[in-house]
Amino acid sequence: MKTPFLSLLVDADSAATPITAIVAERFDAWAAAQPGRVRAWLDATGFKPDPGAVAVVPDEAGKIGHVILGLGRGDDPWVTGGLAKTLPKGVYALADVVGQPPADFASWAALAWALGGYAFTRYKSEPTPERARLVWPEGSDKAYVTCAVEAACLSRDLVNTPAADMLPDHLEQAARDLATAHDASFTVTTGDELLRANYPMIHAVGRASASAPRLLDLKWGRASAPKVTLVGKGVCFDTGGLD
């Protein structure tokens, strides 16, 4: 179940605009070593290397030549989360990291970039505005980031869908689609079958709906593998005690 927001992460592009990410304690020394034009631009814009702060530095032709990204103390994993929407459209690449961010910074940078570009588009007729894209950072775990982005975007879409369009039968179909995409087994216990299977509370909570309550059971993986069971409450038309 591919999400379109994975397209915000792209393969190598020689024309990509470089991004230099800088931990605050290293900023002054780094800035002092830059050409006078760059130092003047940073001074004129009042740039401070706070987490997520950005300076777009023009080149001599007046085009975007370089992006400076503040990392603060270097411990914010979501520091790139706003860049897909705030940077001018185009392709960017994490060219240098000054300082010592977490060891898995490359993967976090890719994950935050893609998730930060998310938008709920189901009811929109116009296309989603083009976002800035990032070259996969060197050393990033592509498999993990891909899985995490797909899972998060699917969850966001389900949560953002109004209750009238996300009743139990709709949620069942979403789970079926997920099972099909990943070759998982899938079973459903619906309506009065819940009573016969000894799930009276699920039946009691949902029986008033025109869409019958149901228990969804998705199983994936080798039968001989260690078992991990996740149990969740799929709330379709009730705050579930939220208030």
C-alpha positions as CSV (number, residue, x, y, z in Angstrom):
1,M,0.0,0.0,0.0
2,K,2.3,2.7,-1.3
3,T,1.8,6.3,-0.1
4,P,2.5,9.1,-2.5
5,F,4.5,10.9,0.2
6,L,7.3,8.4,-0.3
7,S,8.0,10.2,-3.6
8,L,9.4,13.0,-1.4
9,L,12.5,10.9,-1.0
10,V,14.4,10.4,-4.3
11,D,17.5,8.8,-5.6
12,A,20.8,10.7,-6.1
13,D,20.5,13.9,-8.1
14,S,23.6,15.8,-9.1
15,A,21.6,19.0,-9.4
16,A,20.2,18.8,-5.8
17,T,20.7,21.9,-3.6
18,P,23.0,21.0,-0.8
19,I,21.9,21.2,2.9
20,T,24.4,21.8,5.7
21,A,23.0,20.8,9.1
22,I,24.8,22.4,12.0
23,V,24.8,21.7,15.8
24,A,24.6,25.0,17.6
25,E,27.8,24.7,19.5
26,R,29.7,24.4,16.2
27,F,28.0,27.1,14.3
28,D,30.2,30.1,15.1
29,A,33.4,28.3,14.1
30,W,31.8,27.0,10.9
31,A,30.4,30.4,10.0
32,A,33.7,32.1,10.5
33,A,35.2,29.8,7.9
34,Q,32.6,30.6,5.2
35,P,33.0,33.1,2.4
36,G,32.2,36.7,3.2
37,R,29.1,36.6,1.1
38,V,27.7,33.7,3.1
39,R,28.6,35.3,6.5
40,A,27.0,38.5,5.4
41,W,23.8,36.8,4.4
42,L,23.5,34.9,7.7
43,D,24.1,38.1,9.6
44,A,21.6,40.0,7.5
45,T,18.9,37.4,8.0
46,G,19.6,37.0,11.7
47,F,20.0,33.2,11.4
48,K,20.4,31.3,14.6
49,P,21.1,27.5,14.6
50,D,18.0,26.6,16.6
51,P,16.3,23.3,15.9
52,G,14.6,23.5,12.5
53,A,15.8,27.0,11.7
54,V,16.6,27.5,8.0
55,A,18.6,29.9,6.0
56,V,18.3,29.8,2.2
57,V,21.5,31.2,0.9
58,P,21.5,32.5,-2.7
59,D,24.3,31.8,-5.1
60,E,26.1,34.5,-7.1
61,A,23.4,34.3,-9.8
62,G,20.6,35.0,-7.2
63,K,19.3,31.4,-7.3
64,I,19.1,29.0,-4.3
65,G,22.7,27.9,-3.8
66,H,22.7,26.4,-0.3
67,V,20.5,25.7,2.6
68,I,21.7,26.0,6.3
69,L,19.7,23.9,8.8
70,G,20.0,24.5,12.5
71,L,20.1,21.4,14.7
72,G,20.1,23.1,18.1
73,R,21.7,20.6,20.6
74,G,21.5,17.9,17.9
75,D,19.0,15.8,19.8
76,D,15.7,16.6,17.9
77,P,14.9,13.7,15.6
78,W,12.1,15.6,13.8
79,V,14.2,18.6,12.9
80,T,13.7,18.2,9.1
81,G,9.9,17.7,9.5
82,G,8.9,21.1,8.2
83,L,11.2,21.3,5.2
84,A,9.1,19.5,2.6
85,K,6.5,22.2,2.9
86,T,8.6,25.3,3.7
87,L,11.5,25.1,1.3
88,P,11.0,26.1,-2.3
89,K,10.0,23.2,-4.5
90,G,13.0,21.3,-5.9
91,V,15.4,18.6,-4.9
92,Y,17.7,18.9,-1.9
93,A,20.5,16.7,-0.5
94,L,22.0,16.5,3.0
95,A,25.5,17.3,2.0
96,D,27.2,17.9,5.4
97,V,26.4,17.5,9.1
98,V,28.5,19.7,11.3
99,G,28.7,18.5,14.9
100,Q,27.5,15.2,16.4
101,P,23.8,14.4,16.0
102,P,22.4,10.9,16.8
103,A,24.0,8.0,15.0
104,D,20.7,7.3,13.1
105,F,20.3,11.0,12.1
106,A,20.2,10.0,8.4
107,S,17.2,7.8,8.8
108,W,15.4,10.3,11.1
109,A,16.0,13.0,8.5
110,A,14.4,11.0,5.8
111,L,11.5,9.9,7.9
112,A,10.7,13.4,9.2
113,W,11.0,14.9,5.8
114,A,8.4,12.5,4.3
115,L,6.0,12.6,7.2
116,G,6.2,16.4,7.2
117,G,5.0,16.5,3.7
118,Y,1.8,14.6,4.5
119,A,-1.6,16.0,3.6
120,F,-5.1,14.5,3.8
121,T,-6.3,14.7,0.2
122,R,-9.3,12.4,0.0
123,Y,-11.9,15.1,-0.5
124,K,-9.8,17.6,-2.5
125,S,-10.3,18.0,-6.2
126,E,-7.2,20.1,-6.8
127,P,-3.8,18.4,-6.8
128,T,-1.6,18.5,-3.7
129,P,0.9,21.4,-4.0
130,E,4.3,20.2,-5.1
131,R,6.7,19.7,-2.1
132,A,10.4,19.9,-1.8
133,R,12.1,16.5,-2.2
134,L,15.1,15.1,-0.4
135,V,17.7,12.7,-1.8
136,W,17.9,9.6,0.4
137,P,20.6,10.6,3.0
138,E,23.7,8.4,2.9
139,G,23.5,5.7,5.5
140,S,19.7,5.9,6.0
141,D,17.8,2.7,6.5
142,K,15.5,2.8,3.4
143,A,13.5,-0.3,4.4
144,Y,12.7,1.0,7.8
145,V,11.8,4.5,6.6
146,T,9.7,3.2,3.8
147,C,7.7,0.9,6.2
148,A,7.3,3.7,8.8
149,V,6.1,6.3,6.3
150,E,3.6,3.9,4.7
151,A,2.3,2.9,8.1
152,A,2.0,6.4,9.5
153,C,0.3,7.8,6.4
154,L,-2.2,5.0,6.3
155,S,-3.0,5.5,10.0
156,R,-3.3,9.3,9.5
157,D,-5.7,8.7,6.5
158,L,-7.9,6.4,8.6
159,V,-8.0,8.9,11.6
160,N,-8.6,11.9,9.4
161,T,-11.6,10.3,7.5
162,P,-14.9,11.5,9.0
163,A,-16.9,8.9,10.8
164,A,-19.6,8.8,8.1
165,D,-17.0,7.4,5.7
166,M,-15.1,5.2,8.2
167,L,-17.7,2.9,9.6
168,P,-16.9,-0.7,10.7
169,D,-17.3,-2.1,7.2
170,H,-15.0,0.6,5.8
171,L,-12.3,-0.2,8.4
172,E,-12.7,-3.9,7.6
173,Q,-12.0,-3.1,4.0
174,A,-8.9,-1.1,4.9
175,A,-7.6,-4.0,6.9
176,R,-8.4,-6.5,4.1
177,D,-6.4,-4.3,1.7
178,L,-3.5,-4.2,4.1
179,A,-3.6,-8.0,4.5
180,T,-3.7,-8.5,0.8
181,A,-0.8,-6.1,0.2
182,H,1.4,-8.0,2.7
183,D,0.2,-11.6,2.1
184,A,-1.3,-11.9,5.6
185,S,-4.2,-14.0,6.7
186,F,-7.4,-12.2,7.6
187,T,-10.6,-13.2,9.3
188,V,-13.6,-11.3,10.5
189,T,-16.2,-12.1,13.2
190,T,-19.3,-9.9,12.6
191,G,-22.6,-9.1,14.2
192,D,-24.3,-11.9,16.2
193,E,-21.3,-14.2,15.4
194,L,-19.6,-12.1,18.2
195,L,-22.0,-13.5,20.8
196,R,-21.4,-17.1,19.7
197,A,-17.6,-16.5,19.8
198,N,-17.9,-15.0,23.3
199,Y,-17.2,-11.3,22.5
200,P,-20.4,-9.9,24.1
201,M,-19.0,-6.4,24.8
202,I,-17.9,-5.7,21.2
203,H,-21.4,-6.7,20.2
204,A,-23.1,-4.6,22.9
205,V,-21.1,-1.4,22.0
206,G,-21.7,-1.6,18.3
207,R,-25.0,-3.4,17.7
208,A,-27.0,-0.1,17.4
209,S,-25.1,0.9,14.2
210,A,-26.4,0.2,10.7
211,S,-22.9,-1.2,10.1
212,A,-22.5,-4.2,12.4
213,P,-19.7,-4.4,14.9
214,R,-16.9,-6.8,14.1
215,L,-13.6,-8.3,15.3
216,L,-10.8,-8.1,12.8
217,D,-7.9,-10.7,13.0
218,L,-4.9,-10.1,10.8
219,K,-2.0,-12.6,11.1
220,W,1.3,-12.3,9.3
221,G,4.6,-14.2,9.4
222,R,5.9,-17.7,9.9
223,A,3.8,-19.9,12.2
224,S,7.1,-21.0,13.9
225,A,8.2,-17.4,14.6
226,P,7.9,-15.8,18.1
227,K,4.5,-14.3,18.6
228,V,3.7,-10.7,19.1
229,T,0.0,-9.8,19.5
230,L,-1.3,-6.2,19.2
231,V,-4.9,-5.6,20.3
232,G,-6.5,-2.3,19.4
233,K,-9.9,-0.6,19.6
234,G,-11.0,0.6,16.2
235,V,-13.2,3.6,17.2
236,C,-15.6,4.5,14.3
237,F,-18.5,6.4,15.8
238,D,-17.7,7.0,19.4
239,T,-15.1,9.0,21.3
240,G,-14.4,5.8,23.4
241,G,-14.1,7.7,26.6
242,L,-11.8,10.4,25.2
243,D,-13.6,13.1,27.1
